[in-house]
Amino acid sequence: MLMSSATLRTIVLSAIVAVVVWIFAEGESLSSRTLVVSVTFPIEASNDLVIRPEDPEFRGQVRVRLEATTRALDAAVLAVGGGAGGSIRLMPGTAGVPSTPGERQVVELREAIGSLPELRALGSTVAEVEPRQVLVSVVKMVSREVPIRVELPKDNAPALDGDPTVSPVVATMRVPEDALARLTDGGAGLTIVAGITESDVRRLRPEGAQTLTVPLRPPAELNGLGPIVLTPESTSVLLRIRRKVETMRIATVPVWYSLPPTDDAASVSVQVEDRFLTDVTLTGPADELQRVRSGALSVKAMIELSSEDLAKDSVSKPAQFPGLPAGVTSSASGQSIRVRIERRRSSGS
């Protein structure tokens, strides 16, 4: 018996509807999938709260079994962390995660992971988490302005003119509040260290002012009480390296004299009896004494005669050494020079 076209159309339509219903039902059926994700907590000292796991066996790897409709399951896996190797960051105050400072607090991992907004929006369920809990400490971080001090190496420290200076002179230190509470003075006497190493010293020039960029390190009193972060992480240290001092001897130095500008030089005759100073010793920076040795800088002794001196027959005046560079001294400075003075008669007398 032949089937009418109307009957055929009805059969085909029914089959299509049955397939669509089956596909829809399959997509809405409940499925599950297990994946391993990495759970992390805020550990950066720049945060207000830091969470530190106390269980030494906990490595951050968590096995999670998700339940969702077949249609939503792939999206749920991506929301949790994209499958193997994914990562979930659990912040203080979210469901299952403590938000007040203290030791030995519990993070409920199933509750925390299940509260992720992305999972809730998909209607997914965290059916199982292994481990279910992790023991943590919640640490409150505080900021302190702390002065910076320079620390020179114990061995091979450079000889300095004056103390090193730093810029900036203070740094901001982020530190656990309970770490400061353990100190007898509450951290009031702490200093941040700009430690100059022997390697830094080897890079210094032999003399003069120079600047180093030196990394900062936290106070030794806080060792093991971290995390600690310093801002800035380094400082500029200005050092003035003491100049190398030498001594040189000059066999003879000529003696000069000067007259006051108000007196008539033609009216007197000045005879310097000690025309040379002998065995003059100069002490000072090596580079300045080298200028003397090379002839680039001449050394002379000088006495200054006043109007009162010119009214006498003879005087003894202390010798000075004008023009010596800063830092150079003479052992003969102040030595007396004998001078005879004669007054000339005018041509009309």
Residue frames relative to the residue before (quaternion, step in Angstrom):
aa qw qx qy qz dx dy dz
M 1.0000 0.0000 0.0000 0.0000 0.00 0.00 0.00
L 0.3897 -0.7379 0.5037 0.2234 3.52 -0.78 0.97
M 0.3918 -0.7101 0.5424 0.2191 3.53 -1.12 0.89
S 0.4489 -0.6950 0.4887 0.2767 3.51 -0.90 0.95
S 0.6264 -0.5556 0.3973 0.3756 3.56 -1.19 0.52
A 0.6225 0.5428 -0.3458 0.4452 3.59 1.03 -0.67
T 0.6552 0.5080 -0.3100 0.4653 3.54 1.01 -0.85
L 0.6351 0.5361 -0.3250 0.4512 3.58 1.03 -0.81
R 0.6491 0.5128 -0.3225 0.4602 3.54 0.95 -0.86
T 0.6418 0.5315 -0.3264 0.4461 3.57 0.99 -0.78
I 0.6519 0.5141 -0.3157 0.4593 3.58 0.95 -0.86
V 0.6606 0.5068 -0.3074 0.4607 3.61 0.89 -0.94
L 0.6639 0.5076 -0.3068 0.4554 3.57 0.89 -0.90
S 0.6422 0.5214 -0.3233 0.4595 3.57 0.99 -0.79
A 0.6450 0.5241 -0.3211 0.4541 3.57 1.02 -0.80
I 0.6471 0.5191 -0.3196 0.4579 3.54 0.99 -0.86
V 0.6492 0.5143 -0.3156 0.4631 3.54 0.94 -0.89
A 0.6431 0.5302 -0.3236 0.4479 3.58 0.97 -0.85
V 0.6472 0.5124 -0.3153 0.4682 3.59 1.00 -0.84
V 0.6556 0.5152 -0.3153 0.4532 3.59 0.90 -0.92
V 0.6507 0.5104 -0.3124 0.4674 3.57 0.98 -0.91
W 0.6491 0.5191 -0.3191 0.4554 3.58 0.99 -0.85
I 0.6567 0.5070 -0.3136 0.4619 3.59 0.95 -0.89
F 0.6573 0.5088 -0.3124 0.4599 3.58 0.93 -0.88
A 0.6624 0.5059 -0.3042 0.4613 3.56 0.95 -0.91
E 0.6399 0.5243 -0.3251 0.4582 3.55 1.02 -0.81
G 0.6713 0.5053 -0.2975 0.4533 3.58 1.00 -0.84
E 0.7254 0.4175 -0.2424 0.4906 3.55 1.12 -0.63
S 0.4842 0.6520 -0.4529 0.3678 3.61 1.21 0.03
L 0.5210 -0.6614 0.4559 0.2886 3.57 -1.15 0.66
S 0.0197 -0.7819 0.6226 -0.0235 3.55 -0.94 1.00
S 0.1990 -0.7724 0.5886 0.1314 3.56 -1.26 0.29
R 0.0336 -0.7786 0.6262 0.0227 3.51 -1.28 0.46
T 0.2441 -0.7641 0.5835 0.1265 3.58 -1.03 0.83
L 0.0509 0.7916 -0.6054 0.0646 3.54 -0.93 0.95
V 0.3667 -0.7006 0.5697 0.2239 3.54 -1.30 0.44
V 0.0128 -0.7957 0.6048 -0.0313 3.55 -0.79 1.06
S 0.4333 -0.6652 0.5436 0.2726 3.52 -1.32 0.36
V 0.1867 -0.7719 0.6015 0.0868 3.55 -0.83 1.05
T 0.0328 -0.7996 0.5996 -0.0100 3.58 -0.80 1.04
F 0.2451 -0.7393 0.6109 0.1422 3.53 -1.31 0.51
P 0.5832 -0.5661 0.4235 0.4001 3.62 -1.17 0.37
I 0.0068 -0.8197 0.5713 -0.0411 3.58 -0.52 1.19
E 0.4949 0.6662 -0.4344 0.3500 3.60 1.25 -0.11
A 0.4909 -0.6887 0.4518 0.2840 3.57 -0.89 0.95
S 0.5694 0.5977 -0.3906 0.4074 3.60 1.19 -0.28
N 0.5807 0.5704 -0.3788 0.4405 3.62 1.24 -0.26
D 0.5663 -0.5848 0.4535 0.3629 3.57 -1.25 0.39
L 0.7797 0.1479 -0.0801 0.6032 3.56 1.11 -0.71
V 0.1449 -0.7641 0.6254 0.0637 3.54 -1.08 0.85
I 0.1836 -0.7783 0.5930 0.0941 3.58 -0.95 0.91
R 0.0486 -0.8041 0.5924 -0.0150 3.56 -0.76 1.10
P 0.3912 -0.7076 0.5301 0.2554 3.65 -0.65 1.03
E 0.2946 -0.7689 0.5451 0.1576 3.56 -0.99 0.88
D 0.5973 0.5526 -0.3648 0.4525 3.59 1.23 -0.32
P 0.3514 -0.7668 0.4895 0.2213 3.63 -0.45 1.12
E 0.6272 0.5458 -0.3394 0.4398 3.60 1.21 -0.37
F 0.5995 0.5783 -0.3651 0.4157 3.57 1.19 -0.39
R 0.0977 -0.8173 0.5678 0.0051 3.55 -0.68 1.16
G 0.6240 -0.5738 0.3338 0.4122 3.57 1.27 0.21
Q 0.5867 0.5673 -0.3810 0.4345 3.60 1.26 -0.09
V 0.0257 -0.8055 0.5892 -0.0569 3.57 -0.74 1.14
R 0.2728 -0.7410 0.5920 0.1611 3.57 -1.00 0.92
V 0.0675 -0.8133 0.5772 -0.0295 3.56 -0.68 1.15
R 0.1277 -0.7627 0.6284 0.0836 3.58 -0.96 0.93
L 0.1763 -0.8006 0.5706 0.0488 3.53 -0.66 1.21
E 0.1206 -0.7482 0.6455 0.0941 3.52 -1.21 0.63
A 0.2081 0.7547 -0.5951 0.1816 3.57 -0.86 1.00
T 0.6319 -0.4775 0.4099 0.4525 3.52 -1.25 0.10
T 0.6460 -0.5311 0.3768 0.3984 3.52 -1.17 0.59
R 0.6455 0.5392 -0.3126 0.4414 3.54 1.04 -0.84
A 0.7653 0.3924 -0.1934 0.4721 3.62 0.97 -0.87
L 0.4978 0.7144 -0.4151 0.2637 3.57 1.19 -0.39
D 0.6543 0.5141 -0.3259 0.4488 3.59 0.89 -0.86
A 0.6566 0.4993 -0.3107 0.4723 3.56 0.99 -0.83
A 0.6271 0.5361 -0.3340 0.4558 3.59 1.06 -0.70
V 0.6267 0.5308 -0.3306 0.4650 3.58 1.01 -0.79
L 0.6575 0.4993 -0.3067 0.4737 3.57 0.96 -0.85
A 0.6436 0.5364 -0.3257 0.4382 3.59 1.00 -0.79
V 0.6749 0.4873 -0.2959 0.4684 3.57 1.05 -0.75
G 0.7629 -0.3545 0.2291 0.4897 3.58 0.98 -0.62
G 0.5909 -0.6344 0.3514 0.3535 3.52 1.20 0.35
G 0.6896 -0.4548 0.3041 0.4745 3.61 1.11 0.39
A 0.8066 -0.2431 0.1845 0.5063 3.53 -1.26 -0.41
G 0.7806 0.2924 -0.2353 0.4998 3.55 -0.91 0.94
G 0.4919 0.6636 -0.4370 0.3559 3.61 1.25 -0.04
S 0.2486 -0.7751 0.5678 0.1228 3.54 -1.27 0.32
I 0.1278 -0.7565 0.6385 0.0614 3.53 -1.12 0.85
R 0.1745 -0.7734 0.6028 0.0899 3.57 -0.84 0.98
L 0.1518 -0.8040 0.5737 0.0385 3.56 -0.59 1.21
M 0.2083 -0.8132 0.5394 0.0654 3.55 -0.59 1.21
P 0.5984 -0.5580 0.4232 0.3892 3.62 -1.14 0.55
G 0.7823 0.3516 -0.2528 0.4477 3.53 -1.05 0.79
T 0.5707 0.5478 -0.4092 0.4547 3.57 1.20 -0.24
A 0.7079 -0.4616 0.3050 0.4390 3.58 -1.23 0.39
G 0.8276 0.2179 -0.1785 0.4855 3.55 -0.89 0.98
V 0.6954 0.4212 -0.2649 0.5185 3.61 1.27 -0.14
P 0.4137 -0.7238 0.4842 0.2655 3.64 -0.66 1.03
S 0.2226 -0.7969 0.5540 0.0924 3.56 -1.17 0.66
T 0.6485 0.4724 -0.3341 0.4946 3.60 1.24 0.13
P 0.5618 -0.6209 0.4171 0.3534 3.61 -1.00 0.78
G 0.3983 0.6988 -0.5347 0.2591 3.55 -1.09 0.73
E 0.4704 -0.6676 0.5084 0.2731 3.52 -1.29 0.42
R 0.8467 0.2066 -0.1433 0.4689 3.54 -1.39 0.35
Q 0.3309 0.7061 -0.5426 0.3122 3.54 0.69 1.18
V 0.4062 -0.7415 0.4988 0.1910 3.55 -1.16 0.69
V 0.1888 -0.7221 0.6545 0.1209 3.53 -1.09 0.88
E 0.2482 -0.7533 0.5947 0.1313 3.57 -0.72 1.13
L 0.2886 -0.8233 0.4632 0.1561 3.54 -0.05 1.33
R 0.6419 0.5184 -0.3524 0.4417 3.61 0.92 -0.75
E 0.6696 0.4873 -0.3033 0.4713 3.57 0.94 -0.88
A 0.6683 0.5177 -0.3097 0.4353 3.58 0.92 -0.92
I 0.6948 0.4550 -0.2822 0.4802 3.58 0.88 -0.93
G 0.6643 0.5242 -0.3061 0.4362 3.56 0.99 -0.82
S 0.6606 0.5173 -0.3120 0.4457 3.58 1.19 -0.45
L 0.3851 0.7207 -0.4990 0.2884 3.60 1.22 0.03
P 0.5099 -0.6836 0.4191 0.3114 3.62 -0.69 1.03
E 0.6274 0.5554 -0.3462 0.4220 3.57 1.02 -0.75
L 0.6666 0.4899 -0.3041 0.4723 3.59 1.00 -0.79
R 0.6457 0.5227 -0.3281 0.4497 3.58 0.92 -0.88
A 0.6499 0.5274 -0.3217 0.4427 3.59 0.98 -0.81
L 0.6998 0.4547 -0.2671 0.4819 3.59 1.13 -0.58
G 0.4421 -0.6976 0.4526 0.3363 3.56 1.28 -0.19
S 0.4085 0.7214 -0.4614 0.3161 3.56 1.22 0.50
T 0.2565 -0.7562 0.5880 0.1291 3.52 -1.27 0.51
V 0.3077 -0.6931 0.6152 0.2155 3.55 -1.10 0.78
A 0.2290 -0.8276 0.5014 0.1059 3.55 -0.14 1.30
E 0.8126 -0.0419 0.0806 0.5756 3.57 0.99 -0.77
V 0.0405 -0.7712 0.6349 0.0215 3.56 -1.14 0.73
E 0.0326 -0.7908 0.6112 -0.0045 3.54 -0.95 0.87
P 0.4685 -0.3001 -0.8022 0.2166 1.60 -1.16 2.22
R 0.5601 -0.6210 0.4329 0.3363 3.56 -1.21 0.50
Q 0.8017 0.1400 -0.0390 0.5798 3.59 1.07 -0.76
V 0.0787 -0.7536 0.6450 0.0992 3.54 -1.34 0.29
L 0.3810 -0.7275 0.5346 0.1993 3.54 -0.98 0.95
V 0.0075 0.8209 -0.5676 0.0624 3.59 -0.78 1.05
S 0.2960 -0.6665 0.6362 0.2518 3.49 -1.45 0.07
V 0.2105 -0.7511 0.6133 0.1244 3.54 -1.05 0.82
V 0.1223 -0.8225 0.5555 0.0012 3.55 -0.56 1.23
K 0.2900 -0.7384 0.5837 0.1732 3.55 -0.93 0.94
M 0.2368 -0.7782 0.5703 0.1142 3.57 -0.88 1.01
V 0.0811 -0.7802 0.6193 0.0338 3.56 -1.09 0.78
S 0.3757 -0.7134 0.5486 0.2214 3.56 -1.27 0.43
R 0.0326 -0.7790 0.6262 0.0035 3.54 -1.11 0.77
E 0.3303 -0.6895 0.6033 0.2268 3.55 -1.14 0.72
V 0.0267 -0.8284 0.5561 -0.0618 3.58 -0.50 1.21
P 0.4545 -0.6888 0.4845 0.2902 3.62 -0.88 0.86
I 0.3617 -0.7169 0.5623 0.1977 3.53 -1.23 0.64
R 0.0689 -0.7768 0.6243 0.0445 3.57 -1.00 0.83
V 0.4143 -0.6990 0.5318 0.2387 3.54 -1.17 0.68
E 0.1214 -0.7772 0.6157 0.0456 3.55 -0.98 0.92
L 0.2391 -0.7766 0.5720 0.1122 3.56 -0.69 1.17
P 0.5852 -0.5747 0.4140 0.3946 3.61 -1.11 0.49
K 0.5505 -0.6295 0.4357 0.3331 3.56 -1.06 0.74
D 0.7529 0.2580 -0.1524 0.5860 3.55 1.08 -0.73
N 0.8382 0.1680 -0.1387 0.5000 3.55 -1.13 0.71
A 0.2548 0.7637 -0.5500 0.2220 3.60 0.99 0.77
P 0.4601 -0.6908 0.4732 0.2953 3.62 -0.90 0.81
A 0.4582 -0.6370 0.5399 0.3047 3.56 -1.22 0.56
L 0.1275 -0.8318 0.5402 0.0113 3.56 -0.62 1.17
D 0.3260 -0.6552 0.6362 0.2445 3.50 -1.35 0.45
G 0.8226 0.0335 -0.0667 0.5637 3.56 -0.30 1.25
D 0.6204 -0.5478 0.4187 0.3737 3.54 -1.35 0.03
P 0.5441 -0.5858 0.4727 0.3706 3.59 -1.15 0.52
T 0.2037 -0.7560 0.6073 0.1349 3.57 -1.17 0.57
V 0.2300 -0.7839 0.5673 0.1037 3.56 -1.08 0.83
S 0.0262 -0.7709 0.6361 0.0196 3.54 -1.26 0.54
P 0.4557 -0.2992 -0.8090 0.2200 1.55 -1.13 2.26
V 0.5401 -0.6436 0.4427 0.3131 3.57 -1.26 0.33
V 0.7564 0.2346 -0.1678 0.5871 3.61 1.27 -0.22
A 0.1561 -0.7524 0.6297 0.1140 3.55 -1.31 0.41
T 0.4388 -0.6594 0.5384 0.2877 3.55 -1.27 0.47
M 0.1194 -0.7960 0.5927 0.0305 3.55 -0.81 1.06
R 0.1774 -0.7466 0.6342 0.0939 3.55 -0.88 1.06
V 0.0884 0.8142 -0.5507 0.1616 3.55 -0.54 1.21
P 0.5775 -0.5686 0.4329 0.3947 3.62 -1.12 0.49
E 0.5227 -0.6599 0.4437 0.3074 3.55 -0.89 0.96
D 0.6729 0.5016 -0.3146 0.4434 3.59 0.95 -0.78
A 0.5714 0.5768 -0.3895 0.4348 3.60 1.18 -0.43
L 0.6552 0.4893 -0.3108 0.4844 3.59 1.00 -0.79
A 0.6371 0.5511 -0.3290 0.4267 3.56 1.04 -0.78
R 0.6270 0.5510 -0.3416 0.4319 3.60 1.14 -0.50
L 0.6233 0.5402 -0.3461 0.4472 3.59 1.19 -0.42
T 0.5812 -0.6292 0.3901 0.3378 3.56 -1.02 0.84
D 0.7642 0.3298 -0.1936 0.5193 3.60 1.02 -0.70
G 0.5270 -0.6572 0.4004 0.3606 3.57 1.24 0.28
G 0.6648 -0.5212 0.2970 0.4452 3.58 1.22 0.43
A 0.3927 0.7498 -0.4693 0.2515 3.60 1.25 0.10
G 0.7529 0.4042 -0.2206 0.4703 3.60 1.04 -0.67
L 0.4057 0.7380 -0.4643 0.2742 3.58 1.21 0.21
T 0.0677 -0.7591 0.6441 0.0662 3.53 -1.26 0.55
I 0.3681 -0.6860 0.5843 0.2292 3.52 -1.18 0.71
V 0.3346 -0.7902 0.4943 0.1388 3.54 -0.89 0.98
A 0.1484 -0.7096 0.6818 0.0980 3.51 -1.09 0.93
G 0.0929 -0.8574 0.5062 0.0062 3.54 0.04 1.33
I 0.2183 -0.7639 0.5979 0.1061 3.55 -0.62 1.18
T 0.2687 -0.7927 0.5341 0.1192 3.56 -0.71 1.10
E 0.6503 -0.4883 0.3950 0.4274 3.54 -1.30 0.17
S 0.5903 0.5559 -0.3635 0.4587 3.58 1.13 -0.58
D 0.6254 0.5215 -0.3328 0.4755 3.60 1.03 -0.75
V 0.6502 0.5326 -0.3152 0.4407 3.57 0.94 -0.91
R 0.6528 0.5268 -0.3195 0.4408 3.58 0.99 -0.80
R 0.6782 0.4847 -0.2943 0.4674 3.59 1.17 -0.48
L 0.5268 0.6475 -0.4118 0.3656 3.60 1.23 -0.16
R 0.4862 -0.6177 0.5258 0.3250 3.53 -1.19 0.56
P 0.6451 -0.5661 0.3313 0.3919 3.62 -1.08 0.54
E 0.8246 0.0889 -0.0016 0.5586 3.59 1.00 -0.75
G 0.7475 0.4645 -0.3025 0.3660 3.49 -1.40 0.22
A 0.6454 -0.5220 0.4082 0.3799 3.51 -1.41 0.10
Q 0.1264 0.7758 -0.6092 0.1051 3.57 -1.02 0.81
T 0.3369 -0.7575 0.5394 0.1473 3.54 -1.23 0.64
L 0.1499 -0.7620 0.6263 0.0679 3.52 -1.08 0.89
T 0.2861 -0.6912 0.6256 0.2215 3.55 -1.22 0.56
V 0.0577 -0.8390 0.5382 -0.0552 3.54 -0.40 1.30
P 0.4158 -0.6967 0.5171 0.2728 3.63 -0.82 0.92
L 0.3863 -0.7164 0.5379 0.2198 3.55 -1.16 0.68
R 0.0964 -0.7741 0.6199 0.0852 3.54 -1.21 0.51
P 0.5860 -0.6123 0.3953 0.3541 3.59 -1.08 0.72
P 0.6533 -0.4964 0.3834 0.4240 3.57 -1.25 0.30
A 0.5572 -0.6265 0.4323 0.3318 3.57 -1.04 0.79
E 0.5816 0.6036 -0.3699 0.4008 3.60 1.13 -0.57
L 0.7188 0.4341 -0.2416 0.4863 3.60 1.19 -0.46
N 0.3291 0.7567 -0.5067 0.2498 3.59 1.24 0.22
G 0.8242 0.1983 -0.1762 0.5003 3.56 -0.87 1.00
L 0.6581 0.5005 -0.3092 0.4699 3.59 1.25 0.01
G 0.3183 0.7921 -0.4701 0.2242 3.57 1.23 0.44
P 0.5261 0.0246 -0.7844 -0.3276 1.47 -2.47 -0.44
I 0.1345 -0.7672 0.6242 0.0609 3.56 -1.21 0.65
V 0.0368 -0.7805 0.6238 0.0195 3.56 -0.99 0.85
L 0.2119 -0.7805 0.5819 0.0856 3.54 -1.02 0.92
T 0.0391 -0.7776 0.6275 0.0044 3.54 -1.07 0.84
P 0.4680 -0.3120 -0.7971 0.2198 1.58 -1.14 2.24
E 0.5870 -0.5892 0.4258 0.3562 3.55 -1.30 0.11
S 0.7816 0.1636 -0.0999 0.5936 3.60 1.25 -0.26
T 0.2010 -0.7627 0.6036 0.1167 3.54 -1.33 0.29
S 0.4399 -0.6548 0.5380 0.2971 3.57 -1.28 0.34
V 0.1205 -0.7893 0.6012 0.0333 3.56 -0.86 1.01
L 0.1935 -0.7768 0.5930 0.0867 3.55 -0.73 1.13
L 0.0647 -0.7940 0.6043 -0.0137 3.55 -0.75 1.16
R 0.1617 -0.7460 0.6345 0.1216 3.53 -1.13 0.69
I 0.2383 -0.7996 0.5394 0.1134 3.53 -0.21 1.31
R 0.4718 -0.6876 0.4774 0.2770 3.55 -0.81 1.04
R 0.4455 -0.7024 0.4925 0.2561 3.52 -0.88 0.98
K 0.5320 -0.6307 0.4678 0.3168 3.53 -1.09 0.78
V 0.2349 -0.7945 0.5516 0.0961 3.55 -0.74 1.12
E 0.0253 -0.7843 0.6198 -0.0088 3.55 -1.01 0.93
T 0.2920 -0.7238 0.5961 0.1885 3.52 -1.35 0.17
M 0.0003 0.7893 -0.6140 -0.0039 3.56 -1.03 0.79
R 0.3073 -0.7501 0.5635 0.1591 3.55 -1.17 0.65
I 0.1427 -0.7565 0.6344 0.0693 3.55 -1.04 0.93
A 0.4616 -0.7214 0.4401 0.2699 3.58 -0.63 1.14
T 0.8066 -0.0489 0.0598 0.5861 3.63 0.85 -0.93
V 0.1045 -0.7660 0.6330 0.0414 3.54 -1.11 0.80
P 0.4058 -0.7243 0.4895 0.2667 3.65 -0.68 0.98
V 0.3259 -0.7345 0.5668 0.1819 3.52 -1.22 0.69
W 0.1301 -0.7690 0.6239 0.0502 3.55 -0.90 1.00
Y 0.1555 -0.7661 0.6084 0.1368 3.51 -1.29 0.28
S 0.2012 -0.7579 0.6082 0.1229 3.53 -1.30 0.42
L 0.2853 -0.7436 0.5862 0.1480 3.54 -1.20 0.72
P 0.5573 -0.5926 0.4419 0.3782 3.57 -1.13 0.50
P 0.5400 -0.6604 0.4123 0.3196 3.60 -0.95 0.82
T 0.6307 0.5511 -0.3377 0.4295 3.62 1.18 -0.33
D 0.6662 0.4896 -0.3060 0.4721 3.60 1.20 -0.27
D 0.4660 -0.6586 0.5226 0.2756 3.53 -1.25 0.63
A 0.3552 -0.7672 0.4943 0.2024 3.56 -0.37 1.24
A 0.6274 0.5597 -0.3477 0.4150 3.61 1.10 -0.55
S 0.6514 0.5486 -0.3227 0.4130 3.59 1.18 -0.40
V 0.7526 0.2995 -0.1951 0.5530 3.59 1.25 -0.14
S 0.2344 -0.7184 0.6337 0.1656 3.49 -1.35 0.43
V 0.1233 -0.8063 0.5781 0.0231 3.54 -0.62 1.17
Q 0.0462 -0.7862 0.6162 -0.0068 3.54 -0.83 1.08
V 0.2289 -0.7674 0.5872 0.1180 3.54 -0.60 1.18
E 0.2978 -0.7862 0.5160 0.1639 3.57 -0.49 1.18
D 0.7288 0.2973 -0.2073 0.5809 3.60 1.10 -0.65
R 0.1133 -0.8630 0.4905 0.0419 3.54 0.25 1.30
F 0.7761 0.1874 -0.1169 0.5907 3.57 1.25 -0.35
L 0.2876 -0.6804 0.6383 0.2164 3.49 -1.26 0.56
T 0.2209 -0.7947 0.5559 0.1033 3.57 -0.93 0.89
D 0.8385 0.1687 -0.1522 0.4953 3.52 -1.28 0.57
V 0.1925 0.7774 -0.5642 0.2007 3.55 0.71 1.12
T 0.1534 -0.7926 0.5876 0.0553 3.58 -0.83 1.01
L 0.1380 -0.7748 0.6145 0.0546 3.54 -0.87 1.05
T 0.0606 -0.7802 0.6225 0.0118 3.55 -1.04 0.86
G 0.3870 0.7179 -0.5120 0.2696 3.57 -0.85 0.97
P 0.7817 -0.3113 0.2279 0.4900 3.57 -1.27 -0.23
A 0.5763 -0.6375 0.3953 0.3244 3.52 -0.95 0.94
D 0.6732 0.5071 -0.3218 0.4315 3.60 0.90 -0.83
E 0.6455 0.5090 -0.3258 0.4671 3.61 1.08 -0.65
L 0.6543 0.4967 -0.3200 0.4720 3.59 1.00 -0.74
Q 0.5954 0.5576 -0.3677 0.4465 3.57 1.12 -0.54
R 0.5946 0.5548 -0.3594 0.4577 3.59 1.13 -0.60
V 0.6377 0.5077 -0.3246 0.4797 3.58 1.06 -0.74
R 0.6606 0.5205 -0.3129 0.4413 3.58 0.88 -0.93
S 0.7151 0.4615 -0.2570 0.4578 3.57 0.97 -0.87
G 0.5239 -0.6421 0.4129 0.3778 3.60 1.23 -0.23
A 0.4642 0.6816 -0.4510 0.3414 3.59 1.24 0.00
L 0.7671 0.1916 -0.1136 0.6016 3.59 1.19 -0.49
S 0.2123 -0.7845 0.5728 0.1064 3.57 -0.70 1.11
V 0.2618 -0.7537 0.5885 0.1303 3.53 -1.15 0.75
K 0.0924 0.7803 -0.6142 0.0726 3.56 -0.90 0.92
A 0.3909 -0.6816 0.5677 0.2454 3.51 -1.28 0.58
M 0.1094 -0.8028 0.5858 0.0194 3.56 -1.07 0.74
I 0.0691 -0.7438 0.6613 0.0690 3.54 -1.18 0.80
E 0.2571 -0.7583 0.5827 0.1394 3.55 -1.08 0.75
L 0.1932 -0.7832 0.5851 0.0830 3.57 -0.73 1.12
S 0.2768 -0.7627 0.5677 0.1392 3.54 -0.94 0.97
S 0.6849 -0.4460 0.3593 0.4505 3.59 -1.28 0.08
E 0.6300 0.5270 -0.3341 0.4624 3.59 1.02 -0.71
D 0.6277 0.5297 -0.3399 0.4582 3.59 1.04 -0.78
L 0.6840 0.5080 -0.2941 0.4331 3.61 0.92 -0.88
A 0.6158 0.5437 -0.3461 0.4531 3.59 1.21 -0.32
K 0.6472 0.5045 -0.3045 0.4836 3.60 1.30 -0.17
D 0.5606 -0.5977 0.4547 0.3490 3.53 -1.33 0.22
S 0.7991 -0.0356 0.0462 0.5984 3.57 1.08 -0.67
V 0.0338 -0.7785 0.6266 0.0096 3.55 -1.18 0.61
S 0.2333 -0.7050 0.6403 0.1965 3.53 -1.38 0.24
K 0.0631 -0.8193 0.5695 -0.0217 3.54 -0.66 1.12
P 0.4754 -0.6645 0.4885 0.3062 3.60 -1.04 0.74
A 0.3901 -0.7215 0.5280 0.2203 3.55 -0.99 0.88
Q 0.1316 -0.7556 0.6374 0.0741 3.49 -1.16 0.76
F 0.3183 -0.7388 0.5637 0.1872 3.56 -1.29 0.34
P 0.1133 -0.8239 0.5523 0.0575 3.60 0.16 1.23
G 0.7817 0.3709 -0.2596 0.4288 3.53 -1.19 0.59
L 0.4576 0.6585 -0.4838 0.3508 3.60 1.19 0.10
P 0.5217 -0.6410 0.4495 0.3390 3.61 -0.94 0.78
A 0.6384 -0.5160 0.4038 0.4038 3.54 -1.26 0.41
G 0.7817 0.3138 -0.2515 0.4766 3.53 -0.93 0.93
V 0.6409 0.4879 -0.3317 0.4911 3.59 1.25 -0.19
T 0.0671 -0.7937 0.6046 0.0024 3.57 -0.85 1.03
S 0.2700 -0.7547 0.5798 0.1463 3.52 -1.30 0.47
S 0.4588 -0.6861 0.4948 0.2717 3.57 -1.00 0.84
A 0.6814 0.4857 -0.2849 0.4676 3.59 1.22 -0.44
S 0.4242 0.7119 -0.4723 0.3003 3.59 1.22 -0.06
G 0.7768 0.2925 -0.2378 0.5045 3.57 -0.80 1.04
Q 0.4779 0.6636 -0.4488 0.3603 3.61 1.22 -0.13
S 0.4549 -0.7257 0.4530 0.2473 3.60 -0.86 0.97
I 0.1782 -0.7506 0.6316 0.0771 3.51 -1.16 0.87
R 0.3187 -0.7572 0.5416 0.1780 3.57 -0.84 1.00
V 0.0602 -0.7948 0.6032 -0.0288 3.53 -0.99 0.99
R 0.1893 -0.7445 0.6304 0.1116 3.58 -1.06 0.91
I 0.1361 -0.8002 0.5834 0.0273 3.55 -0.95 0.94
E 0.0385 -0.7776 0.6275 -0.0037 3.56 -0.92 0.98
R 0.3161 -0.7392 0.5644 0.1876 3.54 -1.04 0.84
R 0.3276 -0.7543 0.5366 0.1891 3.54 -0.79 1.00
R 0.4116 -0.6842 0.5350 0.2760 3.53 -1.10 0.67
S 0.5144 -0.6336 0.4784 0.3242 3.53 -1.13 0.71
S 0.6162 -0.5879 0.3823 0.3584 3.61 -1.12 0.60
G 0.6790 0.4909 -0.3098 0.4494 3.63 1.14 -0.44
S 0.5283 0.6510 -0.4177 0.3502 3.67 1.21 -0.11
